[in-house]
Amino acid sequence: MADTRNRQRRHNRGQRQTSSRLPFTKMHGLGNDFVVIDLISHPASLSSEQIRELGNRHRGIGFDQLLMIDAPNRPDADFLYRIFNADGSEVEHCGNGARCFAKYVLDRGLIANSPIHVETANRLLTLHRNTDGQVQVDMGEPEFTPASLPLDAQQQDSYQTTVNADGSDHLIEFYAVSMGNPHAVLVVSDCENAPVKSLGARIGKLPLFPQGVNVGFMEIQDRNHIRLRVFERGAGETEACGTGACAAVVAGIKAGLLNNTVTATLNGGQLQINWQGEGHPVLMTGPAATVFEGHITLPKRAGTGE
């Protein structure tokens, strides 16, 4: 039955036209804010330019990422989960968004109960909503090979490079982790005063990272707690980054600095991260919230009447 339903959804996706008026839901996970669009119930096609217009906080709705719910391509998935930054670029994964995705489809009865199996660009996620309303996401296994990020370097436990930011050169050491999207994790002594915006932006543009990178600044408070700030590729510093929290904790565990279950405190709140080591998935648990709902008239595509 599920496969038949998904085939019908894919057929509808192929038949869709650009809709000028579209319902949306504004959500957030620890302040990392999203606009969620259900393309199964309301078929539409959005260009990168239209996504940028919607992401403009002065002229559109504004968001860190746009989340699209669509019909899956693979038979073992319930939904396809697509993520777009405010600059219109599509990315592979967003952990905070995955929690909001689970809340959305359960609250609206698009699926009866959890677990929910969600197809992303490069992996299958499993989402559970706990009895307290928190959502646990099986994020899959982390990867460390340079090709998985990608990273233009030979594989090492950690990497060093020189970055010019704020008019001076900084010799940095970082850990490279892929959570389905690329992360560089720096261990810092003072997270609050770390040059997240200037250094994060410069690291993200290094030739080492041909597709860019999310940059995490991790302060280890003890073996069970970290403080983290993340400069996200295509979005800048956000209130929270779920995949960034997973990558930071994984890097700390792999380096022998952290225990297997860690509380990560980000600007927007706390996430619980568990990783039992190589060969095991990373489990992330945290909240998701609905802020408001509305309809928006899509900006016309450039050079068309649509």
N, C-alpha and C positions, 0 to 999 in steps of 0.2 A: 504493500500500500504506500509506504513512504517513498519507494523508488518511483512509483507511478505519479505520485504527487509532485516529486521533484522534476520528472520529465515534463509535466504540465507547466511547472514554474519556468523551466528553461525555455519552453515554447513561448510562453508569454514574454519572457525577456527578449527573445528574438523579434517579437512583433511590436515592441514598445516604440512609442513616439515621444518626442520631447514635449513635456507638459509645462505650461506656463505658470501654473499655480500648484504648489506642492506642500503637503503637510510635513511638519518636522517636529522633533522633540529635542529640547535642550537638556542635557544631562551632564553630570560631572562625577569623577572619581577622585576624591581628595583635592578638588579644585582644578584638576586637569579637565578642561571643559570640552564638550563635544556637541555637535549637532548630529542627530540620528535620523536617517531617512530609510523608510521601509519601501524598497523597490519591488517587493513581492505584491503587496497590497496596492501600491500606487506606482505603477511602472513609469519610469522617466529616464532620460539620458542627459547627463551633465558633462559639459566640457571643462577643461582645466581653467579656462577663463571664468566660467560661471562659478566654479568652486572658489576661486580667488575672490570674486565679488561677494559671495556668501560669507566668506571668512573675514571680510573687512569689518572690524568692530565699530567703525563709524558709519559705513554705508550699507552694510549687510546685517547678518546676525552676529557674527564673530564666534570663533572657536579656535581651539588648539588643533583639533582634527575633526574632519567630517567622517562619520561612520555610515557605510551603506550595508543594508541587509538585503541579500539577494539569494536566488536559487543556487544550490551547490552544483558543482560539476562532477564531484566524486560520489559514489553510491553510499559511502559510509558516513557522510556528513548530512546534518540537518539543514545547515545554512551556509552560504558564502559570506564571508566577512571581509569587506574592503575598507581601507583606511587612506584618507587623503589629508595632507597637511594644509594649513591655511594658504600656502603659496601655490597650491594646486598639484603638488607632486604626490604620487601614490607611494606609500611605504608598506613594508611587509607585515608589521606587527605593532600592536599597542596593547599592553597589559591592562591599563586602567580602562581603556575602551572596551576590552573583552568583558570586564565585569558589568559595564553599562549595557553592553550587548545582551548579556544573559538576563539582566533585570528587564530590559525592554521586551524581549520575546516572551518571557514568562508572564509579565504583567498584562500583556495584550493577547495572551492565549494563542500566540503563533506556534507554540509547542506546549504540551500538557504539563510536563515536569522535567526536572533535570535527572541525569546528566544530559547536557546538550553538546553535540559534536559539531564543531565549527571549522569549516575550511578557510584557511588563509592562503596567502600567495605561496607559501613554502612549507606549511605544516598543518596538522590537524590538532585543534585545541579541544579539550574537554572541560566544560564549565559546570559547576555545581552551585546551587544556592543553598546555604545552610539555614537552619531553623531560626537563627538570629538575624537573617536577612543579608549577612555577609556572603560574598561570592568567592568561591575558591576556583582558581584557574590552574589546570594542568598545562603548564607552559611548554612542555616537551623538554628534551634534553638540550643543555647548552653545547655549543661547539667552540673549538679553540683553534682550528686550523686557519691560517691566513686566508685561504680561499673562501672560507665560510662568511667572512665579513663583507667584502674582501679587504685585505691588508697587503700592501706591496712590501713584504719582508719575509725573511726566513723564520720559521716557527721557533719561538722561545717561550720561556716561562713568563717573562715580562720584556718590555721593549723600552728603549730610550730614544729620544730625539730632541732637537732644539727648536723652540718656537719663539718667534718675535711677537710680543704683545705689550701694549702700553709703552712702546719705545725702548724696550729692553729685551734681551734674549733670556729665555727660560729653558734650562735643561730639565726635561720632564721624564718620569718613568711611568708607564701605564701598563695595565693588563688588558688584553684583547679578548672579548667574549661576544659570540653571536647568540642571541636569543630568538633567531629568526630575523633579526635586524641587528646592525652592527653597533658595538659599544666599546669605548675606550674608558677604562676606570683608573682614576688617579687617587692615591691615598694621600690625604692632606691632614695637617695637624689642627687646622681651624676652618671648618666648613663655612662658617658665617662670613668670614673675611676673605675667603678664596676668590680669586678673580674669575668667577664663573663665566660672566658674559664676554669679557675680552679674550680670555685664554680659550674658553670653549669654542668661540667662533673661529679663532685661528686654527685650533687643532682640527676642527671639522673641515677646514679647507686645505689641509696638508695633502701633498701628492701621495703620501702613504695610504690615504683612504680614497680610492678612485670614485667611490659612490657616496662619500661623506661618512660621518659617524656621529653617534650620540655620545656626549662626553659627560661622565659622572665624576663628581668630586666627593669622595667618601672619607668621613672622619670616623674612625673606629673608637667608640666610647668604652666598650668592653667586648668580650667574646660573644655576647648575645644581642648587642645593640650597636647600630650605626646611625650616623646623621648623614644625609645625602642631599646634594643638589645636582640637577641634571640640565645640561644645555642640549636641547633636542635638535636634531637635524631638521631643518625646514620650519622650525617653530620657535627657536630660542629657549630661554629658561622657562620651564613650566612649573606649576605648583607641585606636580608629582609626575613620576614616570615609572610605570609598573615594570616594563622590561628593563629599565635602568636599575631599579631596585634589585631585580633578579640577577642581573649581570654583576652588580657590585657585590652582592652577597656571595655569589658563586666564585668570583675572583678572590674574595677574602677567605672563603673556605678552602679553595684550592691552594692558596698560599700559606695555609696553616694559621691564619689570623682569627678565624671565626669558628663558632660551633655550627652544627647542622641546622638549627632553627634560630632565626635572627629577626628581631624587630627593627625595621627600617623606618626612621623618622624623616619625612620629607617636609617641604614647606607647607603642604596641604594636610598632613596627618600621617598616620602610621599604616604600614603594611607588614604582614607576617610572611616571611619567606622561609621555605624549607627545601633543603637539597641534601640528599644522602650520599652524594658523590657520583663519580663517573658511571655511566650506565643507568642513571636514574633521572626522572624528570624533575623540574623545578616546580614547586607548588607555591602559588601566591594567593593570599587571602586578604580581602579588604572590602570596603563599602562601595556602594554605587547609589546615586541619587538622581531623581528626576527634578528638574527645576521648573520648566514650563513647556507648553505646547503652542503651536501656532501654524499659520500658513504663510508662505512667502511666494511672491511672484518672481520667477526666475529672470535674471537679466538676459537680454537677447544675446545670442551668439554673435561674435564679431563677423561682419560681412554677410550676414544672413538676416532674414526676416523672422527667424525662429527665436 
